[in-house]
Amino acid sequence: MNDTNIHLEIINTINLKKDEKYAKTYKRFFKTSLGDYAENDIFIGVKVPELRKIAKTYNNISLENIRKLLNNNIHEYRHCGLIILVNKYEKTKHKSEKEEIFNFYLKNTKYINNWDLVDCSCAKIIGNYIYYNIDKINILYNLSKSDNLWERRISIISTHYFIRKNNFEHTLNISKILLTDKEDLINKAVGWMLREVGNRDKETLLNFIKENIGNIPKITLRYSLEKFNKSEREYYYNINKNRK
């Protein structure tokens, strides 16, 4: 495929699916008002299943064209670009190509700047690559200390791949680093990953909670205990209620 400007074709295809009604809903849902975390994000109202269908048609485009999709204020263009990137990563069997995509992702995190963009891609690329190249694990710890909200979210959500392999060490370590984070989206992400740990090993989750109960943000605790019964949840909520 001669794809020098194929990103323009993809953009035109996405534009055919735009819907102003959904765009208004997404603007509210993804907090695009002035001062919100996504105040500069622009939505045109294309549903994710439509983006996935479009992406499947363009799996072989170059990283440069994906970069052009990512380097755009329109949310759906970036989302489609990331779906294509994940598809390329999962499709290739070549270690060198996986490494190239991994490095490309890290170089372009400034465009992966909303929670759905992070969540749909980082575990499948960053988490997967580091799991099989564990000498790169410090990258996750460095991201967890980034000034960039989305890089911090990447650090914890990427460990979802480790969790699926029943490896909880780095999820717990990075969760502990992020317990003092002031951002609601990080608190929720940590709680989500802790809940995933608990789904596989309840005792490991409870040990983490007991060791850190005085430092766990309330919303993180609620997310992490979501699958527990009411009495168990209330027990830990009561211990946590005096958290400053």
N, C-alpha and C positions, 0 to 999 in steps of 0.2 A: 504494500500500500504506500503510495506517494502521499505522505501526510504533512507536507510542509505547513499547510494552513487548515488541517482537518479540524482543529479546535473551533474554527468558525462554522463549519458544518454542524458540529455537535451543538454549539450555541443556538444555531437556527432551529435545530430539531427540538431542543429543550423549549425554546420560545413558543413552539407550536402547541405545547402542553400547558402553558401558563394560564392561571385562573386568578382573577383579582380577588374573588371571595376567599380563596384559600390563602392568598398572599396577606390579606388583612388578618386572618387568624394566626398565621405564622409570625407575623410581626409582633403580635401580643404575646404569643406563647414563648417566643425566643427572646423576649425582653429587648426590643430595639428602641425604646424611648430614650430620650436624652439622659445621660448618666447611668444607663443600664449597661450590663456587660456586653451587649451586642448593638450598641447605639448606631454603629456605622454599617451594620449588616443590612442588605437589601434583599427582599424576597419577592419572587414573581409568582409564587403559588403553584409549584409543580410537586406532585406527590412522590414520595420515595420509590414506590414500585415502578412508576414511570421512569424515574432516573435509572433504576436498575436495568430496565429493558433497554434503554438507550445505551447505557454503558456496555452491555453485553455485545452490542454491535461493533464497538470500537476498542476491543481489548488489545489490539495490536498497535495502537498509536504510540508515538515516541514519548519519552519523558519530557521533552521540550514542549510538546503540545499539551501534556498534562499540566506542566508548569504554567502555561498560558491560561488554562482553565482555572487553576488555583489563584493566579494573580488577577483576580477579578472581584469586584464588590458584590456581584450577584451570588447569593448563597448557593442556589441550585447548581450553578456552573462549578463551583468548588466541590460541592458534594458529589456531583457526577464524576469529576476528575479523580476524587479519592476512591470512589467505587471502582473505576477503571484501574487505578493503581493497585488496589487490593487484588483485583482479578488477575492482573499481570503477575503480581508476586506469587499468588497461589498456583498459577498455571505453570510457571517456569520450574524446571528441575535443575537449572544451572546455578551453582553456588555464587558464581560471579555476578549473575543477573540479580539474584536476591540481595546480594551485598550492595549493588548499585542502587536498587530501589530503596533499601534501608537507609543508605546515606542520603539519597534524594529526599526522603521523608524528613529526616532530621534537618536538612538544609532549608526546608520550606515550612517549618512549624508556624511561622508567622502568618501563614495563610490558613492554617488549620485552627480556626479561631472561633469555634462555637462548640458546645458540648456534643451535639450530634455528630459533628465532623470528627471530633476526637474519638468518640465511642464506636463509630462504624469502622474505624481503620487501625488504630494504634496497636491493639492486641494482636491483630492479624498480621501486622508487619513488624512493628518494633518488638512486641512481646515474643512472637514466633522466632524472629531472628536472634534475639539475645538468648532465648532459651537454648537454642542449639549452638550458640557462640557465647558461652557464659563468661568468657574473658571480657566481654563488653558490658557486663552488668553495672559497672560504675556509671554508665550513661544514664540509667534510670535514676540512680541516686543523685546525680548532678541535676537532672531535670526536676527532681522533687524539691530542689532548693532554688529553682529559677525564680526570677522576678515576674515571669510571664505565667499568668493564671493557667493558660491552656497547656503549657509545657508541664506544669505541676500535675494537671489532670492526666496528661499522657503518661506520666511516671507511674501513677497508681493503676489506671485502667489497663495499661500494658501488661500488668501482672496477672490479668485475667487468664492469659494463656498459660501461665505457670500454675494457676489454681486448677485449671482443667487437667493438668498433669499431676495433680495432688502434691504440688510443691508450693508451700505456703510461706516459706521463710522470707522472701523478698516483699510479698504483700504485707506481712506483719511489720517488717522493718520500715518500709516506706510509709505505711499507715501511721506508725509512731512518729515519724518525722513530721507528718502533715497534721497531727492532732492539734497543733497550735495555729493552724492556718485560719485566717479570718474570713475566707471566701466560702459562701454557702455552697457553691458548686463543687468545691473541694471536699467540704464536710460530707456532702451527699455521696460523692464518688467513693470516699474512704468507707463510708457505711455500707455502700453497695458491695464493694469488694470484700469487706469483712463478712457480710451476709453470705457471699458466695463461698468463702472459706467454711463458714458454719454449716452450709448445706452439705459439705463433704466431711467435715470433722467438727462436730459441735463442741467437743472438749477443747480443741485448740482455740476456737473463738472465745469460749468462756474464760479460758486462762488469760487470753489477751485482755478481755474486758476487766477481769478482776485485777490484773496488774496495772491497768491504766485508767480505772474508773474515775479517778479524780480529774483527769485531763481530757476525757472524751467529750466533745461537743454534744449537746442534747440531740441534735438532728442526726449526727453520726450514729449515736447509740440507737435511736429509733429505727434507722435504716438497717443496722446490723442485726437487730433483734426481731425483725419483721416476721420471721417464720416461727418464732417461739410462741408458746401459749401465753394467754393473758397474765396469769399469775407470775410466770417467769419474767415477762417484760416488766411488770409492775415492781417486782423485787429489785431489779437493776435500775429502773427509773428512780425509785426512792433513794437508793444509795447515791445516785448521780445528781439528785435535785439540788444539793448544796454546792455543786460545782460553780466556781466563779466565772 
